[in-house]
Amino acid sequence: MTATPEPAPACPSPPAATAPPSADPPLWRDRRFVLLAAARTISVLGNGFARVALSFAVLALPGAGPGQLSLVLACQAVPQLVFILAGGVMADRMSRSRLMIVTDLVGAAAYAGLAAMVLTGHAPLMALCALAALAGTATALFSPAMDGVIPLLVPAGRLQRANGLLRVGMNSSMLLGLALSGVAVAVVGAGWALALNAVSFVVSALLVRGLRLPARARTGSSGWADLRDGWREFAGRQWLWVVVAQYSVVVAALNANAGVLGPLVAENELGGARSWSLIVAAQALGTITGAGLAARIRVRRPVLIAVLATFPLALPIALLAVRAPVPWIALAMFGSGIAADIFGVLWATTIQREVPEAALSRVSSYDWFGSLAFAPLGLLIAGPVAARTGVGPALAGCAALIVLVSAAALLSPQVRGLRAPGPAPTGEERDECEAERPR
């Protein structure tokens, strides 16, 4: 029998009116990308201040304690989950940059109100809760719009690099904000630190205003119909809902560790707050490194690599469970920070490439909603579980959950098989294909 030769692979046709990669200027020379990156870096820096300042401001109130602090923080967190889907619908129905400006200004007003109450000494608990809820609502409406803006500014072939560079800036500013927030609170007080965050939102709004993205075409459909269409886009992609379901459990386990179980171990057996600060700082440094690395790597199966990058998140939790030395835990946390941002960049880029731009913010809102759905539950049950089983077994359970749900996600054929688009052919390759093409 004579073997039939395999046909040569078909020559790809370059997209119409697409310049070769070398013709694209660096992203840092793109004025609109720089404006967006600067807006996010400054806003995240202010949020780093606010995280610490709000807690100290509440605890400084007469008669305030952990219960009051939990109530204020819950009032900030719950709207982020409740209104995230509405944010997706709004971002797909209007100019995304305009929605970002409005929500930045709402956030500025909320933090300015909080700052004014703290500085004047008149800060009723219910008023603090109301302004914290307003700030959380602004965040919920902002996030899907932000996710949908990036593909409007950056060509598809450069999305991964853009997402990586944005995360480097945001992670660096968050680390700087957290590092300086304690100093700011000690030197100028919690009220002025909250005021600085309000100013950062105003600056962010002014920078986003320079994007000048056009208004979106109006449709005759209702918001509920748009929400249903977004759900169909989300549910119709197995790789998407499988990984979101995975991360709903992963985020709950991470929250339980970061918010309750890790600090308990550090306080009782690892030397207290100083050791825990070292561990958390190592993770923050890892996220900066991971985002920079993710901006450069090229992978053919991005969702598969993203899910595999989830497994290292269990290692520092397991080391905490067995009371490993602090340097080992910090090193594992550094590695988990790298892995977390490799996941984040690959995941965001894949969604932006695979989901139609017209539905991108709604799909992003379902992603946010699903990923955060169990986050409060992780904080809620961590303490009671640790009291019943011990902190060590509770930590071991969190690590096991991350490993098990990540392994389960790998069972999905689409998670394993979804491929990123290949690079555009070079001029030489196109010439060769043209010469071989039948006349």
N, C-alpha and C positions, 0 to 999 in steps of 0.2 A: 504494500500500500504506500502510495506516495503522500507524504505529509503536505498538507495545505499551508502555505506560509501565512502567518498572521498579518492582517492588514495594518498598514502604518496608521498611527493615531491621527485623527482628523486635526487639521491645522485650525487653531482658534482664530476667529475673526475679531479684530480689535473693535471695541465699541466706537460708535461714530463720535467724532469731535472730541476724542479723549486724548490728551497730551501724554506723552511718555512720562514715567515717573520722574525722570531726571529734570523735567521741565517744571515740576512743582516747586515753588519756593518753600523754604523751611517754615514750619508752623509759626515760629516766633516772629516771622515777618508778615504774618496775616493779621491785619489790624483787628478784625472782629474776634478772632480766636484769642488774641492777647487781651482784649477787653473782657471776654468771658472768663479767661483764666484769672485775671486780676480781680474781677468781681467775686469769684468763688474763693480765692485765697484770702481776701480781706474779710469777707463774710464769715468764713470758717475760723479765722483768727479771733474775731469778735465772739463767736460761739464758744471758743475755748475759754475765754474770759468768763462768759456767762455761766458756764457749767459750775464753776467753783463759786462765783460771786452770788448766784441765786441761792445756793445751799447755805452759805454763810449768812446771807441777808435774812433768810427765814429763821435760822437758828439763833440769830441775834435778837429776835423779837421777844418781848417780855412773855415768859411762860411757854415759849415754843420748845418743841422737842422733836424726836424722831417721827412721831405720828403726824405732826403738822407738816414736816418736811416731806414725808411720803405723800401726803395729800396734794401738796402743791406740785410735786414732780409728776404725780399721776395725772393731775389736771392738764399738764403740759403734754404728757405722752399719749393719753387716750385719743385726743382729736387727731393726732397724726395717723392713727389707724382708721378712725371713723370717717374722715374726710378725704382720704387718699384717692378713693375711686372717683369722687366728685372732681378732684383735681385733674385726674386723667381726662375726664370728659371735657372739662373747661379748656384744657390745653390743646385738645384736638379740634375745638370749635372757634378759637380766637387766636390772635397773635401770641405765640408762646413768650416772646420777649416782653410783651405788654403785661401778661399775667405775672411774669417774674418781677417786673417793676412794682406792680400793685402789691404783691405779697411781701416784697422787701420792705415797702413803706408801712404795711400793716405790722410786720415784725418790728420795725423801728419804733412805731407808736407804742406797741406793747412793752418793749424794753424801756422806752423812755418813761412810760407810766410807772413801771416797776422801780426804776431808778428814782423817780420823783417821790414815790411813797417812802422808799427806804431813806432817802436824804432828809426828808421832812420829819421822819419819825412817826408818820401817820400811815400805818400799813395794816388795815384790817385783813384778816386771813382770807375772807371770801373775795375781797378785791384782788389780792395776790393770786388766788386761784383763777379768777376770771381773766386776768391779764396773761397768766401762764397758759390758759386754754387758748387765748387769742394767738399767742406766739406759736403754739403747737399747730393750730389751724393753718397759719401762714406757711409753716414748714410743709404740711400735707399738700397744700395747693401748689407750692413751689417745685417740689421734687419731680413730679411727672413732666412738668414743663421743661425743666432743666435737662432731663434725659432726652426729650424730643428735640431740643435746640441743636445739639452737637451735630447730628447728620445734616442739618441745614447749613452748617458753616464749613464742614470738612468733607472732602471727597471720600467715597466708600473705602478706597484703598488705604486711606490714612487714618481711619477711625481708631484702630487699636493704638497707634502712637498718640493720637490726640487724647484718648481716654487715659492712657498711662501718664502723659505729661500733666493733665489736669489733676490726677490723683497725687502725683508727686507734690504739686503745689499745695493741695488741700491737706494732705497728711502732714506736710512740713509745718504749715501754719497752725494746724490743730495741736501738734506737739509743742510748738512755740507758745501758743495761747495757754495751754495747760501749764507749761513751765513758768510762764510769767504771771499767771492769774493769781497765784498765792501771794506773790510779791506785790501785785497791784492792790489786792484786797488789804494787805497789811499796811501799805503806804498811803493809799488814797481812800480806802474804804470800799465796801461792797457796792454801795450806791453809785459811786463814780465808775466802778468797773462795769456795772450794768449800763451806765450811760455810754461808755465806750462801745459796747456792743450795739447800742442803738445807732450810734454814729456809723459803725461799720455797715449796717444795713442801708443807710442812706447813701453811702459811698458806692455800695454794690448796685443800688438802683440807678445811680447816675452813670455808672459804667455800662450796665446792661442797656440803658437807653441808647447808647451808641451803636448797638447791633442793628436797630431799625429793621427788624424782620417784618414782612408784610402781613396784613390781616389775612386770615384764612377764609376761603370761600364759604359762605353761609349755606347750610343745608336745611331742608324742610323737616328733618327728623327731630324727634324729641330727645331730651337728655337720656331718658330711659332706653330709647331705641339705640342711641349711641353706645350706651353701657352694654347692652346685649350684643351689639356688633363687636365691641372690644372683647367680650367674653368668648365669642366664637373664634376670633383671631387667636386668643390665648389658649383656649381648650383644644383647638385644632392642631396644635403642635405638641406632640408627645414629649419631646425633649424639654420644652419650656415648662409645662406643668409638673413634670417629674422632678426637675431640679428645684423648682419653687417649693414643692412638697417636701423634698429633702431638706431644704434650707429652713423651712419653718421649724423643724425639729432641731437642726444645728444651732440656729440663733437662740432658741429657748435654752439649750444646754450651755451655750457660751454666756448667755445672760446670767444663768444661775451661778456659773463659775465666777464671772467678773463682778457681779453685784453682791453675792452673798457668800458662797462657799470659799472662794479664794481668799478674800479678806479675813474670814474666820480662821483659816489655817495660818495665814501670815501673822495674825494677831496672837494666836495661842502658841504657835510652834516655830515660826520662822523669823522672829525678831521684830514683828510689828509693821507699822506703816512704812518705815524706811525700806524694808525688804520688798514690800508689795509695790512701792513706787518704782524700785529698780526693775521689777518684773514687768510692770505695765509700760515703763519707758522702753524696755527692750522690744516689746511688741510694737510700739509706735515707730521705733527706728526700723523695724522689719517691714512695716507697711510702706515706708518711704522707699526702701531698697526694692521691695517687691513691685511697686508701681513703676519704678525706673526700669527694672528688668522686663516687666510685661510690655513696656512700650517698644521693646526691641526684638523680642522673640517672635518667631514665626512658626505656627503650628498648623498642621493640616486638619486636625480634629479638635477644635477649640473647646467644645462642650465636654468631651472625654477628659481632656487635660484639666479643665476647670474642676470637674468632679474629683479627679485624682488628687488635685491640690487641696481638697477638703480634708483628707485623711490626717495630714500633719497637725490640724487644729486640735486633735485629741491628745497629742503627746504631752503638752505642758499640763493638761488637766490630770492625766494619768500620773505624771511625776509629782504633782501636788498631792495626789491621793496616797502616794507611798512616802511622802515627806522627804523627797530628794533634796540635796543641797541647793541653796538659792541660785548659785551660778549656773547649775544645770537647768533649773527651771527657766531662768532668764534666757539662756541660750535657746531652749525649746520655744519660748515665747517669741524670740526674734525670728526663728524659722517659721512659726505659725503666722507671724505678721507678713512675711514674704509670701507664703502660700495664699493667705487671704486676699492679698491685692492682686496676685496673679489670677486668682479666681475672678475677682471683681472686674478687672480690665477685660479678660476674655469673655466673660458673661455679658457685660454691657455692650461690647463690640458685636457679639453674635446677635443679640436682640436688635441692635440698630441696623445690622445688615439683612436680617431675615424677615423682619416685620415691616409691612408697608408703612411708609412715613405718615400717611393719613391717620393710622390707628396706633402709632408708636406710643404716644403718651398714655392712652387707655391701657394698652398692654403693659406698659411700665408700671402703671398704678396697680394692676392686678399682681404684678411681680412684687411690688412693695407690700401690698396688703397680705399676700400669702406668706412672704418671708417673715413678716413681723407679727403674724396672727397669734403665735404662741409665745412671743417674747415676754409679755407680762406674766403669763402662766409660769414660765421658768423662774422668775423672781418670786412669785407667790408661793410656790410649793417647795422651793429650795430649802427654806428654813425648817418647815415641818418635817420634811424627809430627813434632813440632817439630824434633827432632834430624835427621830425614831431609829434611824439606822447608824448614825454616826457620820461625821463629815467625810471621812475617808471613803466609805462605801458609796456615799452620795456622789462624790467626785468620780469614782470609778464608773458609776452608772452613767454619768454625763459623757465620759470618754467613750464608753461602749455604745451609747446611743449614736454618737457622731459616726463611729466606724460602721455600725450596722445600717443606718439609713444611707450612708454614702455608698456602701456595697450594694444596697438594694437599687439605688439609682443607676448603677452600672448594668443592671439587667435590661434596661430599656435599649432596644436596637437603635433608636434615633440618637440617644445620648452617646452611644459608642460610634455611630456611623456618620453623624452630620459633619460635613467637610466645609472648610472655608474655601472661598473662591481662590483659584490659583493666581499667581502673578501675571500681569499683562505681558504678552510676548514682546521680546526685544525687537529692534529694527531688523537685525540679522535673521532672527527666526521668521519674521513676517516675509522677508525677501525669499527665504528658502521655501516657505509654504507657497508663495505666489509662483515660484518657478516650477513647483511640482503640481500645481493645480491644473487639471485638464483644460485645454482650450476648446 
